[in-house]
Amino acid sequence: MEMYTLSFALFTLHAFTNAQLLPKEAYATVPQLISSAGYPVNKYRVTTEDGYIIQMYRIPAGRRTARRSDNAKGKRPVLLMHGLMGSSDNFIIMGPNKSLGYMLADAGYDVWLGNMRGTVHSAHQNLTRRDAKFWDFSFDEHGKYDLPAIIDKVLSVTKLDKLFYIGHSMGSTSFFVMMSEKPEYNEKIVAFIALSPAVYVGTIKPIVQLLLRDLNLTNRMRAQGIYSSEIVKNQWQSIATTCMGRKIDENMCARFVALLVGENDAEVDLSMLPVIIARVQPASLQQYEHYGKIVESGVFTAWENGFNGTIRPYNLSNVKVPVEIIYGENDQLVHKTQVLRLAEELKAIGVLEDVRAACSCPKWNHLDFVVAKNVGKLLNKPLVKDVNRLYNKYGS
């Protein structure tokens, strides 16, 4: 045991001392990344009804127009929302001509990058991140508090009545929660594109039962005073150094990610992998448990008295806006079969605009939606056209 502890300590020390080897993008703020890419950027803060303070970022113009004007007046707003352990970073990290935030800005849209509570882009009026109560939330609160506050802020600043919404994974989950619990927000959305929507995730049931039932992992962590997956930033950066300078088949980080989300080695950008790992965001244990409750029950259910509590299905029939769903053929977290189940439910209530594969790549996985090497060409270029088509069809 002592030898194991010593080995781990030496490994951590080695990684920590080499953390500065990471590219500068691993440490840059979101505004720094956007500015260095040649785009204008604005920052806004919004306070939720229950006291969380959330930082938002805006790209009001593309690179071609930025020198002439960074004024977004008259432009159509698009709100992008991230998935679990992600943030606004996800939509810019791969750079111009690749990341969706930049490509939409270059196409003339007013781009808003949202963040959920729990990310490093959030705080609380009265609680610190060390307080257990700070982490007392799941995507139930994202849908009931965070998204409504963010949407209202965008519409208040732009002085418009509606915006276009795109969510990846949990960003889609939170959208459906919002529509179930606050259906009045249908009036504020032009249309919605769901990228790998994490609504039904039953294919990972064995993993959930092992971690949450057999090992009782989250409750054991709470007993140790751990309420989230938050790791000190330098530790993530230290871990990321182990992902550097190795071939794809020798890269432990790449192999681990492939095990979780589906293998697609051809789309792994090894030069960016350490940056992506270093920017991983914390999540509350309750977020994982809420997904676990959905997995075990097979129902898109509210948190309602906790993991072992009442099963109360979210009301998907409250969704009134057009929904386009895009899935990955090799997505092992949100499997195609689960996405098609959601599509059938939305079709039955008359709001399904389309359901399609992300691209022709048969190995497209859950993370490829934001960090694939060719995400710009394979996914985002056609996606921008979808936004234009839906805005023209449903926007006023």
C-alpha positions in Angstrom: 0.0 0.0 0.0 2.8 2.4 0.9 4.6 1.6 -2.4 1.4 2.4 -4.3 0.9 5.7 -2.4 4.5 6.7 -3.0 4.3 5.8 -6.7 1.1 7.8 -7.1 2.6 10.8 -5.3 5.7 10.7 -7.5 3.5 10.5 -10.6 1.4 13.5 -9.5 4.5 15.5 -8.7 6.0 14.7 -12.1 2.8 15.7 -13.8 2.4 18.9 -11.8 5.9 20.1 -12.4 5.4 19.6 -16.2 2.0 21.3 -16.2 3.5 24.4 -17.8 4.3 22.3 -20.9 0.6 22.6 -21.9 -0.3 24.9 -24.7 -1.4 28.4 -23.7 -5.0 27.5 -24.7 -5.2 25.3 -21.6 -5.0 28.3 -19.3 -6.7 31.1 -21.4 -10.0 32.5 -20.4 -12.9 32.3 -22.8 -12.7 36.1 -23.7 -8.9 35.6 -24.3 -9.6 32.6 -26.6 -12.2 34.6 -28.6 -10.1 37.8 -28.8 -7.0 35.9 -29.9 -9.0 34.2 -32.6 -9.8 37.7 -34.0 -13.4 38.0 -32.9 -15.1 40.7 -30.7 -16.4 39.4 -27.3 -18.7 40.8 -24.7 -19.3 39.5 -21.1 -22.6 39.5 -19.2 -23.6 38.2 -15.8 -27.0 37.0 -14.8 -28.3 36.0 -11.3 -30.8 33.2 -11.1 -33.9 33.2 -8.9 -32.1 31.0 -6.3 -28.9 33.1 -6.1 -26.4 31.6 -8.6 -24.4 34.1 -10.6 -23.6 32.9 -14.1 -21.1 34.4 -16.6 -22.1 34.5 -20.2 -20.1 35.4 -23.3 -21.2 36.9 -26.6 -19.6 36.9 -30.0 -21.6 39.8 -31.7 -19.8 39.6 -35.1 -17.6 37.4 -37.2 -13.9 38.0 -38.1 -14.7 39.5 -41.5 -17.0 42.1 -40.0 -15.3 42.7 -36.7 -13.0 45.5 -37.9 -16.0 47.3 -39.5 -18.3 46.9 -36.6 -18.9 44.6 -33.6 -22.5 45.8 -33.4 -25.0 42.9 -33.3 -28.1 45.1 -33.8 -30.5 43.5 -36.2 -28.7 40.1 -36.1 -30.5 36.9 -35.1 -29.4 35.5 -31.7 -28.3 31.9 -31.2 -27.8 30.5 -27.7 -25.4 27.6 -27.3 -25.5 25.4 -24.2 -22.9 22.8 -23.2 -23.1 19.3 -21.8 -22.0 17.7 -18.5 -18.5 18.5 -17.4 -18.4 21.1 -20.3 -18.8 24.8 -20.5 -19.0 27.7 -23.0 -15.4 26.6 -23.9 -16.9 23.7 -25.9 -18.2 25.9 -28.7 -14.9 27.7 -29.4 -12.0 25.5 -28.3 -11.3 24.0 -31.7 -10.8 27.4 -33.2 -12.1 29.3 -36.2 -13.5 27.3 -39.2 -14.1 24.4 -36.8 -16.0 25.4 -33.6 -19.7 26.2 -33.9 -19.6 29.5 -32.1 -17.1 31.0 -34.6 -18.8 29.5 -37.6 -22.2 31.0 -36.6 -20.7 34.4 -35.9 -19.0 34.3 -39.4 -22.4 33.4 -40.9 -23.8 36.6 -39.4 -25.5 35.4 -36.2 -25.3 37.0 -32.8 -23.8 34.2 -30.8 -24.3 33.7 -27.1 -22.3 31.2 -25.1 -24.1 30.1 -21.9 -22.8 28.3 -18.8 -24.6 26.3 -16.2 -24.1 26.6 -12.4 -21.2 24.5 -11.1 -18.8 25.5 -13.9 -15.9 27.8 -13.2 -18.0 30.5 -14.9 -20.4 30.5 -11.9 -20.6 31.5 -8.3 -23.3 32.2 -5.7 -24.5 35.2 -3.8 -24.1 33.6 -0.4 -22.4 30.3 -0.8 -18.8 29.3 -1.6 -17.8 26.4 -3.8 -16.7 24.6 -0.7 -20.2 24.6 0.8 -22.1 21.4 0.4 -25.3 23.4 -0.4 -23.6 25.1 -3.4 -23.6 21.6 -5.1 -27.2 20.8 -4.2 -28.5 20.8 -7.8 -28.9 18.7 -10.9 -30.1 19.6 -14.4 -33.5 20.0 -12.8 -32.2 23.4 -11.6 -30.5 24.1 -14.9 -33.9 23.8 -16.6 -35.9 25.6 -13.9 -33.5 28.4 -13.1 -30.4 28.7 -15.1 -31.8 28.5 -18.7 -34.8 30.9 -18.0 -32.4 33.5 -16.5 -30.0 33.2 -19.4 -32.7 33.4 -22.1 -34.3 36.4 -20.4 -30.9 38.1 -20.3 -30.2 37.5 -24.0 -33.7 38.8 -25.0 -33.4 41.8 -22.6 -30.0 42.8 -24.1 -31.0 42.3 -27.7 -34.5 43.7 -27.2 -36.0 40.8 -29.2 -38.8 38.4 -28.4 -37.1 35.1 -29.4 -33.8 33.3 -29.9 -32.6 30.1 -31.5 -31.4 27.4 -29.1 -28.7 24.7 -29.6 -27.8 22.3 -26.9 -25.3 19.5 -26.7 -26.1 16.5 -24.4 -27.1 18.0 -21.0 -27.7 21.3 -22.7 -30.5 19.4 -24.5 -31.6 17.7 -21.3 -32.0 21.0 -19.6 -34.0 22.4 -22.4 -36.6 19.7 -22.2 -36.7 20.2 -18.4 -37.4 23.9 -18.9 -40.2 23.2 -21.4 -41.8 20.7 -19.0 -41.6 22.9 -15.9 -41.9 26.4 -17.5 -43.8 25.9 -20.8 -44.2 29.7 -21.2 -40.7 29.7 -22.5 -41.9 28.1 -25.7 -42.9 31.7 -26.7 -39.2 32.7 -26.5 -37.7 30.1 -28.7 -37.7 30.1 -32.6 -36.5 26.5 -32.8 -34.3 24.0 -31.1 -31.4 21.8 -32.4 -30.6 18.9 -30.0 -27.1 17.5 -30.4 -27.0 14.0 -28.9 -29.8 14.8 -26.5 -29.3 13.0 -23.2 -32.9 12.3 -22.4 -33.0 8.5 -22.6 -29.6 6.8 -21.7 -30.6 3.3 -20.8 -27.7 1.6 -22.6 -25.3 2.5 -19.8 -27.5 0.8 -17.1 -24.8 -1.8 -16.0 -22.3 1.0 -15.3 -24.9 3.0 -13.3 -25.9 0.0 -11.2 -22.2 -0.8 -10.5 -21.3 2.7 -9.4 -24.5 3.9 -7.7 -26.0 0.7 -6.3 -23.2 -1.9 -5.9 -20.4 0.5 -4.9 -22.6 3.2 -3.5 -19.9 5.6 -4.8 -21.6 9.0 -4.5 -22.7 8.5 -0.9 -19.3 7.3 0.0 -17.8 10.4 -1.5 -20.3 12.6 0.5 -19.2 10.8 3.7 -15.7 12.1 2.8 -16.9 15.6 2.4 -16.9 15.4 -1.4 -20.0 16.8 -3.2 -18.8 17.3 -6.7 -16.2 16.2 -9.3 -14.4 19.5 -8.9 -10.7 19.1 -9.0 -8.3 22.0 -8.5 -7.5 23.4 -11.9 -3.8 22.6 -11.6 -4.6 19.0 -11.0 -6.6 18.8 -14.3 -3.8 20.4 -16.0 -1.3 18.0 -14.5 -3.4 15.0 -15.6 -3.5 16.6 -19.1 0.3 16.5 -19.4 0.1 12.7 -19.5 -1.9 13.0 -22.7 0.9 14.8 -24.6 3.2 13.6 -27.2 2.0 10.0 -27.7 0.7 8.1 -30.6 -3.1 7.5 -30.6 -2.8 3.8 -29.7 -0.4 4.5 -26.8 -2.3 7.5 -25.4 -4.0 6.5 -22.2 -6.3 9.6 -22.3 -7.5 8.8 -25.8 -8.1 5.2 -24.9 -10.0 6.1 -21.8 -12.2 8.6 -23.6 -12.9 6.1 -26.4 -14.0 3.5 -23.8 -16.5 6.0 -22.4 -18.0 7.6 -25.5 -17.1 5.4 -28.4 -13.9 4.9 -30.4 -13.2 7.3 -33.3 -9.4 7.6 -33.5 -9.5 9.3 -36.9 -11.2 12.3 -35.4 -8.9 12.7 -32.3 -6.7 15.8 -32.5 -3.8 14.7 -30.3 -2.4 18.3 -30.2 -5.7 19.5 -28.7 -6.4 16.5 -26.4 -4.3 17.9 -23.4 -6.1 21.3 -23.8 -9.5 19.7 -23.8 -8.7 17.6 -20.7 -7.2 20.6 -18.9 -10.5 22.5 -19.4 -12.8 19.8 -18.1 -15.5 21.4 -15.7 -16.8 20.1 -12.4 -20.2 18.7 -11.9 -22.3 18.0 -8.8 -22.7 14.4 -7.6 -26.4 15.0 -7.9 -26.1 15.5 -11.7 -24.7 12.1 -12.1 -27.3 10.6 -9.7 -30.1 12.3 -11.6 -29.0 10.7 -14.9 -28.7 7.4 -12.9 -32.3 7.7 -11.9 -33.3 8.1 -15.5 -31.2 5.2 -16.5 -32.6 2.8 -13.9 -36.2 3.8 -14.3 -36.2 4.1 -18.1 -38.2 7.3 -17.6 -37.2 10.9 -18.2 -38.0 11.8 -14.6 -37.6 14.7 -12.3 -35.3 14.5 -9.4 -38.3 14.5 -7.0 -37.1 13.3 -3.6 -33.7 12.1 -4.8 -32.2 9.0 -6.5 -34.5 6.6 -4.8 -37.5 9.0 -4.7 -40.7 9.3 -6.7 -40.7 8.8 -10.4 -42.3 11.8 -11.9 -42.0 12.0 -15.7 -41.1 15.4 -17.2 -44.0 16.5 -19.5 -42.5 16.4 -23.0 -45.9 17.2 -24.5 -45.3 20.7 -23.2 -42.7 21.2 -26.0 -44.3 23.4 -28.7 -41.3 24.6 -30.7 -39.8 22.8 -33.7 -37.1 20.3 -32.7 -34.3 18.9 -34.9 -32.4 16.0 -33.4 -28.8 15.0 -34.5 -27.2 11.8 -33.2 -23.8 10.1 -33.5 -23.7 6.7 -35.2 -21.2 5.4 -32.6 -22.3 7.5 -29.6 -22.0 5.1 -26.7 -23.2 7.5 -24.0 -26.4 8.6 -25.8 -27.0 5.7 -28.1 -28.8 6.1 -31.4 -31.6 3.8 -30.3 -32.3 6.1 -27.3 -32.3 9.2 -29.4 -34.8 7.6 -31.9 -37.1 6.8 -28.9 -37.1 10.5 -28.1 -37.7 11.4 -31.7 -40.8 9.2 -31.8 -42.2 10.9 -28.8 -41.7 14.4 -30.3 -43.1 13.2 -33.6 -46.2 12.0 -31.8 -46.8 15.5 -30.4 -46.1 17.2 -33.8 -42.9 19.1 -33.0 -40.2 16.9 -34.6 -38.7 18.8 -37.5 -36.0 16.3 -38.4 -33.9 13.5 -36.9 -30.6 12.7 -38.6 -27.0 11.4 -38.2 -24.4 14.0 -37.5 -22.5 13.2 -40.6 -21.4 10.3 -42.9 -18.7 9.2 -40.3 -19.9 5.8 -39.0 -17.8 6.2 -35.8 -19.0 9.7 -34.8 -19.2 9.6 -30.9 -20.5 11.8 -28.1 -17.6 14.2 -27.8 -17.1 14.5 -31.6 -20.0 17.0 -31.6 -17.6 19.6 -30.0 -14.0 18.4 -30.4 -13.6 16.2 -33.5 -10.7 17.1 -35.7 -13.0 17.8 -38.6 -16.0 19.0 -36.7 -16.2 22.2 -38.8 -16.5 20.4 -42.1 -18.4 17.3 -41.1 -20.9 18.7 -38.6 -20.9 22.5 -38.2 -21.0 23.6 -41.8 -24.2 21.8 -42.5 -25.5 22.7 -39.0 -25.2 26.4 -39.8 -27.3 25.8 -42.9 -29.9 24.1 -40.7 -30.0 27.1 -38.4 -30.5 29.4 -41.4 -33.3 27.2 -42.8 -35.1 26.9 -39.5 -34.8 30.6 -38.7 -36.2 31.5 -42.1 -39.0 29.0 -41.7 -40.1 29.9 -38.2 -38.5 33.2 -37.2 -40.4 36.4 -37.5 
